[in-house]
Amino acid sequence: MRMNEHNAKIYGQKFIPEPKIGVEAVLIEDKIYYIGGDNPSKTRSEENPESDIFYLDVNPDDIKSFLTWVDLKAKLPYTNGHTADVGGINQDSIFIIGGMHNDETNTNYLYKFDTKTYELSVPVIQGKALPTRVARSSVSYKGKIYLFGGRAYTPVGSPLIYVNQFDIFDTVNLIWQVGSMVDSPGTLSGYTATLVNGIIYYIGGRTQQYVYSPMTEIHQYDIVADKWSLKKTTTADINAIPGPRVGHSAVLFDGKIYVNGGTYFNADTSYDLPAKESFVMLDIMTLVWSVPAYNSTGAPKLAYHTASLKGALLILAFGQRMDLPPTTDQINNSTYYFFLSQPIIGWDAIPLSEASPSPTSTISIVTKSDTPTETVIPSPQNTMSKTVIVGVSVGSVLVVLSIFVVCSLTYKHIKRNQTKIKRESNHPDNQGVEIQIPPDGDKHSSAYLQQYPQQYPPVYQQFAPQQLQQQFVTGMPSPPIQQH
């Protein structure tokens, strides 16, 4: 399973990752590593018995490779429902924890991937190995990975088992530890975990099959004190209260947690609904929710996707398009780039079929020295730290800061009477595997729809470059820690 760097990147050959849901993404230096996941267009028998490990190059200094996909040829046994995070003595390894395998005889649920040698291994853990869990998120802090709750993996048709446990994995000494459960949420799955100055913010998720953790409640865990607390949030606009959700993402930038996407379902919904207010932000000082000013025209509403932050550039990939009608193919085939430092957040998209932006396109990001350490809110003294604006221009001299990627957003939607999707076990007879959507698909929870009405566009609109923000405004660099 070991390979060298010069073997990993083969110029002239275009690697195109296949669409997936449940992929885990980990940012280390200038690469976003993507691991595992499931292709919902394939049946269990059609699914590859091995999961890919590949990365997206986000080094703006290397114009030739910037925003290109690289297949590492490393193969992990098919893994879905897992979590992955950075660890090791040098913080250059990725630990892949939990999830499920197609091969149920494979009882290894902890792998180590070395990003320097590209070697995948099963580390020898001191003490008793823990049973696998699914639907957890993680945070890495000073060599330890914190994993709360989740669900036990159970066979299809079995009752869902929510876990009341707080696991801490020491990636340096390779031992499991236990965190305090006093004043914790008890059970929670499908949430996001975001590290803010040594405190983990747990947002969203559900505590039982159809019992959601409201977005007006934020559970916080102080790592140093080993102590839980519950905080109440408010909203700047009573008409823009974020709806409950699972399958969303969250990243920290400039003192705010940006939550994107997610989905809602209950016993009365015949298919998943996009969460109300798909793109929201939480001020960590005031605990006030608001909807950021952004170009919402045609903006995707994703679920079970990944979110990575490089400088001020938010990168969303994979997952499902919840803004598309459920009777169409909802799989996401593009990577989305949101420019968080702009006064009105602009965004762009590049289809997976395009390995990199077109030569005439330009894109810029704000960067800083990257180390995989704790996310810390910059102080006023360092907010004016030197930023680097990198771009591609047609001329011989870099003379502009304007940015946008001219994207081809041509989607070929497959119309079919029944759309097979895979989601986080939202019905008693579904354990994270395929379910069938009725052709008419019009049965909804009337109570939810009354509170959170949904509107689906008839088709995804290809929008012109003038609809995008024409200038990328240099903003406060954000620490590079990957959030889940």
MOPEPE-V112720 format. One record per backbone hydrogen bond with DSSP energy under -1.0 kcal/mol. NH is the residue of the N-H (numbers start at 1). CO is the residue of the C=O. E is the energy in kcal/mol with one decimal. If there is no record, write none. Layout:
BEGIN
nh=(NH,NH)
co=(CO,CO)
e=(E,E)
END
This chain:
BEGIN
nh=(3,8,9,13,21,22,24,26,28,31,32,33,34,35,36,37,38,42,47,51,54,55,56,57,58,62,66,67,68,70,72,76,78,80,83,85,87,93,94,95,96,97,98,99,100,104,106,111,112,113,114,115,118,121,126,134,139,141,144,145,146,147,149,150,151,152,158,163,167,168,169,170,171,174,177,179,184,187,189,190,192,194,196,197,199,200,201,202,203,205,206,207,208,213,217,218,219,220,221,222,223,226,227,229,231,233,234,236,240,243,246,249,251,253,256,257,258,259,260,261,262,263,264,269,270,273,275,280,281,282,283,284,287,289,290,295,296,299,303,304,306,308,310,313,314,315,316,317,319,320,321,322,322,324,328,332,335,336,337,338,339,340,340,342,345,348,350,352,354,361,362,373,382,385,404,425,430,435,449,450,451,452,467,468,484)
co=(117,5,5,10,38,304,35,33,31,28,56,26,54,24,52,79,21,39,43,76,34,70,32,68,30,59,62,57,65,55,53,51,49,100,97,95,93,87,113,85,111,83,109,133,80,102,103,96,121,94,119,92,114,112,174,151,146,144,141,169,139,167,165,188,134,161,155,150,147,177,145,175,143,170,168,166,181,185,206,135,203,201,199,375,196,221,194,219,192,245,189,211,211,205,214,231,202,229,200,227,198,222,222,220,218,216,287,289,237,276,263,260,258,256,253,282,251,280,249,278,302,246,273,266,443,264,262,259,290,257,288,255,283,234,281,345,294,296,320,247,317,315,313,310,338,308,336,306,20,303,330,301,320,321,325,319,350,316,348,314,346,312,338,339,293,337,335,333,351,358,404,371,379,382,362,423,427,421,445,446,447,448,464,465,193)
e=(-1.4,-1.0,-1.3,-1.4,-2.4,-1.6,-2.3,-2.2,-2.5,-1.6,-2.0,-3.1,-3.3,-2.5,-1.4,-2.3,-2.6,-1.8,-1.7,-4.8,-1.7,-2.3,-2.0,-2.6,-2.7,-1.3,-1.7,-3.3,-1.7,-2.6,-1.6,-2.6,-2.7,-1.5,-2.2,-1.7,-2.4,-1.9,-2.8,-3.0,-2.7,-3.0,-3.0,-3.0,-2.4,-1.1,-1.8,-2.3,-3.0,-3.0,-2.4,-1.9,-2.1,-2.6,-2.7,-2.6,-1.2,-3.0,-1.4,-2.5,-2.9,-2.9,-2.8,-3.3,-2.5,-2.4,-2.1,-2.6,-2.5,-2.5,-2.8,-2.8,-2.4,-1.3,-3.4,-2.3,-1.9,-1.3,-2.0,-2.0,-1.9,-2.0,-3.1,-1.9,-1.4,-2.7,-3.0,-3.0,-2.1,-2.6,-2.4,-2.4,-1.3,-2.4,-1.7,-2.9,-1.3,-3.0,-2.0,-3.1,-2.2,-1.4,-1.5,-2.1,-2.8,-2.6,-2.1,-2.8,-2.3,-1.8,-1.8,-1.9,-1.7,-2.9,-1.4,-2.5,-2.9,-2.8,-2.0,-2.0,-2.8,-2.6,-2.5,-1.1,-2.2,-2.7,-1.7,-2.3,-2.8,-2.2,-2.0,-2.0,-2.5,-3.2,-1.9,-2.4,-1.3,-1.7,-1.3,-2.4,-2.5,-2.2,-2.6,-2.3,-2.8,-3.2,-2.6,-1.7,-3.1,-2.7,-4.0,-3.1,-1.0,-1.2,-2.0,-2.3,-2.7,-2.9,-2.8,-2.8,-2.6,-2.0,-1.0,-1.5,-2.9,-2.0,-2.5,-3.4,-2.0,-2.2,-1.7,-2.5,-1.3,-1.5,-1.5,-2.1,-2.3,-1.6,-2.6,-2.0,-1.5,-3.8,-1.9,-1.8,-1.1)
END
